[in-house]
Amino acid sequence: MDQTMIFTLPDPDTDNGGFAAGTLGSRVADKLLQKIRGDGLAPGTRLPSEQAMAQHFGVSRTVLREAIALLKAEGILSTRKGSGAFICKMEGPHVAKDDELTEQSVQSLLNLIEVRRGLESETAALAAVRRTPGQLAEIEHALRRIEEAVTAGVSGVEEDVRFHLSIAEATGNPYWVKFVEMFAEPTRSAVKVTRANEARRADFSNQVRQEHEKIVSAIAAGDPELARIAAAEHMAHAAERVRQADREFWRGDGGELARNLVRDAIM
């Protein structure tokens, strides 16, 4: 039997959700999604009435319906005429249920990002204390090349890979370079997926640019701890952007690119 969701509605002033923060409806959708996930609410649970939720968030019912429509598009909610909105089965990344290979590919991508988080944070920290003026110039040049590629309408995959390699080279330790090169092909495949996802949303693209700039600024300042944190946060945010990619992305180019990652790994 369907049960009405009983909980204290989330604070409308807190914004830590997964949808773009561009509209009021998307921010309301964020709060509802946080609560659904945070409380582990069961499929079939009914949300409070539109009127109750609209009053809580201080928005119109039109805005509230926009939020519900966003969650419906993600397969998180369903609506029944005269009965309200209900929670559907919750999943991880928004992957088509019948595409097991894509699901495996997304997990493989997240696994690689997890490994890169340790690698990138350590190389950035060492580069901050060991880089020469020439190596810093090379890192800054590599960063500019990414922006030039994006401006020219190119994916920037090779430029992105080169940027991270230049940081490893600035450690002065050839073994760090070998580690980065060891993961070069899967990293290239992974970056194709992440950059394709990021290119679909201006907020994602801006986040990536700012994260890269923070890493370079920390290295330029000779601050190893700040560089380590900036690089680790960059990888953590990259994983979160993967999790936030919608079904349309995984059913299209994103899914194909992600499947290539698994194919490359088993060949």
C-alpha positions as CSV (number, residue, x, y, z in Angstrom):
1,M,0.0,0.0,0.0
2,D,1.3,3.5,-0.8
3,Q,2.3,5.6,2.2
4,T,2.4,9.3,2.4
5,M,6.0,10.5,3.0
6,I,6.3,11.6,6.6
7,F,9.4,13.8,7.2
8,T,10.4,17.4,8.0
9,L,10.9,19.0,4.7
10,P,14.5,20.1,4.0
11,D,15.7,23.6,4.5
12,P,15.0,25.6,1.3
13,D,18.1,27.7,1.9
14,T,20.5,24.8,1.7
15,D,21.7,24.0,-1.8
16,N,23.8,20.9,-2.1
17,G,21.9,19.0,-4.8
18,G,22.6,17.5,-8.1
19,F,20.6,19.6,-10.6
20,A,21.7,22.8,-12.2
21,A,21.1,25.7,-9.9
22,G,19.8,27.9,-12.7
23,T,16.1,27.9,-11.9
24,L,14.0,28.0,-8.7
25,G,12.3,24.8,-9.7
26,S,15.7,23.0,-10.1
27,R,16.8,24.2,-6.6
28,V,13.5,22.9,-5.1
29,A,14.1,19.6,-7.0
30,D,17.6,19.4,-5.3
31,K,16.2,19.7,-1.8
32,L,13.6,17.0,-2.5
33,L,16.2,14.7,-4.0
34,Q,18.5,15.2,-1.0
35,K,15.8,14.2,1.3
36,I,14.7,11.2,-0.6
37,R,18.3,9.9,-0.8
38,G,19.2,10.9,2.7
39,D,16.3,9.2,4.3
40,G,16.4,6.1,2.0
41,L,12.7,6.5,1.4
42,A,11.2,3.4,-0.2
43,P,9.7,3.1,-3.7
44,G,6.0,3.8,-3.7
45,T,6.2,6.4,-0.9
46,R,3.9,9.3,-1.6
47,L,5.2,12.9,-1.2
48,P,3.2,15.5,0.6
49,S,0.7,17.5,-1.4
50,E,1.7,20.1,-3.9
51,Q,0.2,22.8,-1.7
52,A,2.1,21.7,1.4
53,M,5.4,21.6,-0.4
54,A,4.8,24.9,-2.2
55,Q,4.0,26.6,1.0
56,H,7.1,25.2,2.7
57,F,9.5,26.3,0.0
58,G,7.7,29.7,-0.4
59,V,7.1,29.1,-4.1
60,S,4.2,28.9,-6.4
61,R,2.6,25.6,-7.3
62,T,3.9,26.2,-10.9
63,V,7.5,26.2,-9.6
64,L,6.8,23.1,-7.5
65,R,5.4,21.3,-10.5
66,E,8.6,22.2,-12.4
67,A,10.6,20.5,-9.6
68,I,8.5,17.4,-9.8
69,A,8.8,17.3,-13.6
70,L,12.6,17.4,-13.3
71,L,12.5,14.5,-10.9
72,K,10.1,12.6,-13.1
73,A,12.4,13.1,-16.1
74,E,15.2,11.5,-14.1
75,G,13.0,8.5,-13.2
76,I,13.0,9.4,-9.5
77,L,9.3,10.3,-9.2
78,S,6.1,9.2,-10.9
79,T,2.7,11.0,-10.7
80,R,-0.8,9.6,-10.6
81,K,-3.7,11.7,-11.4
82,G,-5.7,12.6,-8.3
83,S,-3.1,10.8,-6.0
84,G,0.0,12.9,-6.2
85,A,3.7,12.2,-6.7
86,F,5.4,8.9,-5.7
87,I,9.0,7.8,-5.3
88,C,10.2,5.3,-7.9
89,K,13.2,2.9,-7.5
90,M,16.3,4.9,-6.7
91,E,19.5,4.2,-8.7
92,G,23.1,5.4,-8.7
93,P,24.1,7.1,-12.0
94,H,21.1,7.6,-14.2
95,V,21.8,4.7,-16.5
96,A,19.3,2.8,-18.6
97,K,18.3,-0.2,-16.5
98,D,18.6,-2.7,-19.3
99,D,22.2,-1.6,-20.3
100,E,24.4,-3.6,-18.0
101,L,27.5,-2.8,-20.0
102,T,26.9,0.9,-19.6
103,E,26.4,0.4,-15.8
104,Q,29.7,-1.4,-15.6
105,S,31.4,1.3,-17.7
106,V,30.2,4.0,-15.4
107,Q,31.5,2.1,-12.4
108,S,34.8,1.5,-14.1
109,L,35.0,5.3,-14.8
110,L,34.3,6.1,-11.1
111,N,36.9,3.5,-10.1
112,L,39.5,5.1,-12.3
113,I,38.7,8.6,-11.0
114,E,39.2,7.2,-7.4
115,V,42.7,6.0,-8.3
116,R,43.5,9.2,-10.1
117,R,42.5,11.2,-7.0
118,G,45.4,9.8,-5.0
119,L,47.8,10.1,-7.9
120,E,46.8,13.6,-9.0
121,S,46.8,15.0,-5.4
122,E,50.3,13.7,-4.7
123,T,51.9,14.9,-7.9
124,A,50.3,18.3,-7.5
125,A,51.7,18.6,-3.9
126,L,55.2,17.6,-5.1
127,A,55.1,19.8,-8.1
128,A,54.3,22.8,-5.8
129,V,57.6,22.4,-4.0
130,R,59.8,21.0,-6.8
131,R,58.7,22.7,-10.0
132,T,61.2,24.9,-11.8
133,P,60.2,28.2,-13.4
134,G,60.3,26.5,-16.8
135,Q,58.0,23.6,-15.6
136,L,55.6,26.1,-14.1
137,A,55.5,27.9,-17.4
138,E,54.7,24.5,-19.1
139,I,51.9,23.8,-16.7
140,E,50.4,27.3,-17.3
141,H,50.8,26.8,-21.1
142,A,49.0,23.4,-20.9
143,L,46.1,25.1,-19.0
144,R,45.8,27.8,-21.7
145,R,45.8,25.1,-24.3
146,I,42.7,23.5,-22.8
147,E,40.8,26.8,-22.9
148,E,42.0,27.5,-26.5
149,A,40.7,24.1,-27.5
150,V,37.3,24.7,-25.8
151,T,37.0,28.1,-27.4
152,A,37.8,26.5,-30.8
153,G,35.0,24.0,-30.3
154,V,37.4,21.1,-29.8
155,S,36.9,18.5,-27.0
156,G,40.2,19.4,-25.2
157,V,40.8,15.8,-24.3
158,E,44.4,15.7,-25.4
159,E,45.1,19.1,-23.9
160,D,43.5,17.9,-20.6
161,V,45.7,14.8,-20.5
162,R,48.8,16.8,-21.3
163,F,47.9,19.3,-18.5
164,H,48.0,16.5,-15.8
165,L,51.1,15.0,-17.3
166,S,52.9,18.3,-17.1
167,I,52.2,18.4,-13.4
168,A,53.7,14.9,-13.0
169,E,56.8,16.0,-14.9
170,A,57.2,18.9,-12.5
171,T,57.7,16.5,-9.6
172,G,61.1,15.8,-10.9
173,N,60.5,12.1,-10.2
174,P,60.4,10.0,-13.4
175,Y,58.4,7.3,-11.6
176,W,55.5,9.6,-11.1
177,V,55.5,10.3,-14.8
178,K,55.6,6.5,-15.5
179,F,52.6,6.1,-13.2
180,V,50.6,8.8,-15.1
181,E,51.7,7.3,-18.5
182,M,50.7,3.8,-17.3
183,F,47.1,5.0,-17.0
184,A,47.3,7.2,-20.1
185,E,45.0,5.2,-22.3
186,P,42.2,4.6,-19.8
187,T,42.6,8.2,-18.6
188,R,42.2,9.4,-22.2
189,S,39.0,7.3,-22.6
190,A,37.7,8.5,-19.2
191,V,38.4,12.2,-20.0
192,K,36.5,11.8,-23.3
193,V,33.4,10.8,-21.2
194,T,33.9,13.5,-18.5
195,R,34.5,16.3,-21.0
196,A,31.6,15.3,-23.1
197,N,29.4,15.4,-20.0
198,E,30.8,18.7,-18.9
199,A,30.4,20.3,-22.4
200,R,26.6,19.8,-22.1
201,R,26.4,22.2,-19.1
202,A,27.9,25.6,-18.7
203,D,28.1,25.2,-14.9
204,F,30.1,22.0,-15.3
205,S,32.5,23.6,-17.8
206,N,33.0,26.6,-15.4
207,Q,33.6,24.3,-12.5
208,V,36.3,22.4,-14.4
209,R,38.1,25.6,-15.4
210,Q,38.0,26.9,-11.9
211,E,39.3,23.6,-10.5
212,H,42.2,23.6,-12.9
213,E,43.0,27.2,-12.1
214,K,43.1,26.4,-8.4
215,I,45.6,23.6,-8.9
216,V,47.9,25.8,-11.0
217,S,47.6,28.7,-8.5
218,A,48.6,26.5,-5.6
219,I,51.5,25.1,-7.6
220,A,52.6,28.6,-8.5
221,A,52.4,29.7,-4.9
222,G,54.5,26.8,-3.8
223,D,51.8,25.5,-1.4
224,P,51.9,21.7,-1.4
225,E,48.9,21.2,0.9
226,L,46.7,23.6,-1.0
227,A,47.8,21.9,-4.3
228,R,47.0,18.5,-2.8
229,I,43.5,19.6,-1.7
230,A,42.8,21.4,-5.0
231,A,43.7,18.3,-7.1
232,A,41.8,15.9,-4.8
233,E,38.7,18.1,-4.9
234,H,39.0,18.2,-8.7
235,M,38.8,14.4,-8.9
236,A,36.0,14.3,-6.3
237,H,34.0,16.8,-8.3
238,A,34.7,15.0,-11.5
239,A,33.1,11.8,-10.0
240,E,30.1,13.8,-8.8
241,R,29.6,15.3,-12.2
242,V,29.6,11.7,-13.6
243,R,26.9,10.8,-11.0
244,Q,24.9,13.8,-12.0
245,A,24.8,13.0,-15.8
246,D,21.3,12.3,-16.9
247,R,19.7,9.4,-18.7
248,E,19.8,11.2,-22.0
249,F,23.6,11.4,-21.8
250,W,24.2,7.7,-21.0
251,R,21.7,6.6,-23.7
252,G,23.6,8.7,-26.3
253,D,27.3,9.6,-26.8
254,G,28.1,9.3,-23.1
255,G,27.1,5.7,-22.9
256,E,29.1,4.8,-26.1
257,L,32.2,6.5,-24.8
258,A,31.8,4.9,-21.4
259,R,31.5,1.5,-23.0
260,N,34.7,2.1,-24.9
261,L,36.4,2.5,-21.6
262,V,35.5,-1.0,-20.6
263,R,36.4,-2.4,-24.0
264,D,39.8,-0.8,-23.8
265,A,40.3,-2.2,-20.3
266,I,39.6,-5.8,-21.3
267,M,41.5,-5.8,-24.6
